[in-house]
Each structure stands twice: as C-alpha cells, then as structure tokens.
Amino acid sequence: MDVVTAAAILITLMDVSRRAPTQKELASGVPIDFTVEERPRKSNPRNIDKYYYSPSGKKYRSILEIKRN
C-alpha cells in the first residue's frame, strides 16, 4: 500500500462517526439499541450516507430495510 492510499483510508476512517439514533430516527422505526454511522461519500463528501447497526453488528442501509427484517 502506498502512502497516498494509506492517507486516503485514514481520512475516510476519521470522517466516520457513530452515534445513538435521534428522536426523529426513533420515531421512524429505528430501535433504541441500534447505532447510526454517518459516512461522507468518496465521490462527493458533501453527501452523507447513513448506516444503521443492530446490537449484533448487522448493517442496514435504510430504515425501510430495518422495518422489513
């Protein structure tokens, strides 16, 4: 791995944040024991993607996907 790739990975990891669901997300159907990860897109960092994680570690890409399972 070259230095540029390593730096890009480090910056990406630093931009990721995990938090508890907001009141709005809870009202939308996200369980209280889930965590929410916000990650900027590599192609356009202004766009933030949200991922939802169950306590077991399963990753969901949307609230609708959580409701389906």
C-alpha positions, 0 to 999 in steps of 0.5 A: 500500500502506498502512502497516498492510499494509506492517507486516503483510508485514514481520512475516510476512517476519521470522517466516520462517526457513530452515534445513538439514533435521534428522536426523529430516527426513533420515531421512524422505526429505528430501535433504541439499541441500534447505532447510526454511522454517518459516512461522507461519500468518496465521490462527493463528501458533501453527501452523507450516507447513513448506516444503521447497526443492530446490537449484533453488528448487522448493517442496514442501509435504510430504515425501510430495510430495518422495518422489513427484517 
